[in-house]
Amino acid sequence: METTNRPENSGAESWRALRIMSEFVDATDALANLGPAVSVFGSARTVADSRYWSMGVQVGAGLAKSGFAVITGGGPGIMEAANKGAIEAGGKSVGLNILLPHEQKPNPYQTLSLDFRYFFIRKLMFVKSSIATVCLPGGFGTLDELFEALTLMQTLKATPKPLVLMGRAFWQEMFAWLRGGLLEKHGYIAEVDLNLMHITDDPAEAVQLISDVHAGRRAWAPHLPRFPEDAGTELGEGTRLGTRRHTGEGFVSGTD
């Protein structure tokens, strides 16, 4: 009788794959009819009397009044501030909650609340379901989400979309390192990569920029190529096909 050398935990891994697929499908279905939305990131540790909390409330309200749903991680701090601003302005306020040992307690300002087991599925939903991203000051999680959005645009795996950093004093230190270290000292990024981000202290400016790009009144990252699929409705995993080859005449999209 023929036997196969299957790992003892192969069944458990198969069930894990099914859980991952189920979480992705459920989230995709739940967010399918959300309409244009903006993901807002920031620290869970921001207190309510912080100027950054106030920025979060204002940008959440401004986005809602401009017809955008607001998506956050569903927790306290900046996430709660943005959800609060959105719901009090009569808008859609979404929380993509994650199961964590600490810090993540769902805030009460959510018109739609989803729970995630897997960080990578949750992060994919942020990118897939939004037409722009706003980052307020935060820690590792905020930086993770910020650089994921940057990397996906830089590598042409996501349609270019506004990435607004709010809190000029906080983000300028990072920009100094990006320019002085990654760009000028090491040459690990290009000058145009820094143009994928916009820094401001003004919530109204952030909302206006996002509205202008969404309405086609302003181009975002015009140095990056556009692909035919960018004009369609994003389905599936929400990423672009990317480029298969580069010719002297420019980028060519396709699967060959």
C-alpha positions, -999 to 999 in steps of 0.1 A, spaced: 0 0 0 14 33 -10 19 59 17 27 96 16 50 116 38 25 142 49 33 164 79 13 155 110 -1 190 112 -11 193 75 -48 191 84 -44 220 109 -27 241 83 -54 234 58 -80 246 82 -59 277 89 -60 284 51 -98 281 51 -101 304 81 -79 330 63 -100 327 31 -132 329 52 -121 361 69 -111 377 36 -144 368 19 -166 379 49 -148 413 51 -150 418 13 -187 411 14 -193 434 44 -174 463 28 -186 458 -8 -212 485 -8 -195 510 15 -189 536 -12 -158 559 -13 -140 556 20 -108 569 37 -87 549 61 -75 569 91 -46 556 113 -30 568 145 -20 558 180 -43 539 203 -26 557 232 -36 592 222 -56 608 250 -87 629 245 -72 662 254 -44 659 229 -43 682 198 -39 651 177 -72 637 191 -88 670 181 -73 666 146 -87 631 144 -122 642 153 -121 671 128 -107 650 99 -133 623 106 -161 648 106 -148 666 75 -145 634 55 -180 623 65 -195 657 55 -177 654 21 -194 620 15 -166 596 25 -169 567 49 -143 567 76 -124 534 83 -102 530 113 -88 501 133 -118 504 156 -98 509 188 -92 538 212 -71 569 207 -69 584 172 -91 556 159 -119 565 183 -115 602 176 -119 597 138 -149 573 143 -164 598 167 -161 627 142 -176 607 114 -206 593 133 -214 627 149 -213 642 114 -239 617 102 -215 596 82 -205 560 79 -180 550 106 -163 517 101 -140 498 126 -118 470 115 -111 456 149 -82 431 157 -80 406 185 -50 416 206 -38 408 241 -39 445 250 -48 480 238 -75 470 214 -109 477 229 -136 485 203 -147 521 205 -185 529 206 -185 551 175 -189 525 148 -218 520 124 -201 489 110 -178 468 131 -157 439 119 -135 416 139 -102 402 125 -80 374 136 -53 380 111 -34 413 108 -26 409 71 -62 404 61 -72 435 81 -44 456 66 -54 444 31 -90 456 38 -77 491 47 -59 494 14 -85 477 -7 -115 495 6 -102 531 7 -95 558 -19 -71 576 4 -52 572 37 -47 597 65 -20 590 92 -19 608 125 10 603 149 13 568 162 37 539 169 47 507 153 12 499 140 7 533 124 42 532 108 35 497 95 3 508 78 20 540 65 49 521 49 26 494 36 7 521 17 39 537 5 54 504 -6 23 493 -25 23 525 -45 61 526 -51 61 490 -64 30 497 -85 9 471 -67 -18 496 -56 -35 524 -75 -18 557 -65 -40 574 -39 -36 603 -15 -15 596 16 -18 625 40 2 628 72 -13 650 98 8 665 126 37 684 109 60 685 139 57 648 145 62 637 109 90 661 99 115 642 120 107 611 99 110 631 67 144 644 77 156 608 81 140 597 49 156 625 29 190 626 47 194 589 52 175 568 27 177 593 -2 209 613 1 232 591 21 222 556 9 202 562 -23 176 536 -13 147 557 -25 141 582 -52 133 619 -48 98 613 -63 90 587 -37 88 615 -11 61 631 -32 38 601 -24 31 618 10 16 652 19 21 667 54 -4 692 70 -17 703 103 -51 714 88 -79 689 87 -98 710 61 -67 709 38 -65 671 42 -102 666 33 -100 691 4 -69 673 -11 -86 639 -9 -119 654 -24 -100 670 -53 -81 639 -62 -112 617 -60 -131 641 -82 -103 643 -107 -95 679 -101 -60 671 -90 -36 643 -100 -19 622 -74 16 608 -81 15 616 -118 50 601 -122 36 566 -116 21 548 -146 -16 541 -147 -29 507 -158 -62 498 -176 -75 480 -145 -73 512 -125 -104 525 -142 -125 496 -132 -140 485 -99 -115 470 -76 -124 434 -68 -106 404 -55 -75 412 -36 -76 449 -46 -41 450 -60 -29 458 -96 -15 433 -120 18 452 -120 43 453 -148 59 424 -166 84 442 -186 98 477 -192 106 489 -227 122 521 -239 88 534 -246 75 531 -211 58 506 -188 38 477 -203 10 460 -183 0 424 -189 4 388 -179 28 376 -205 
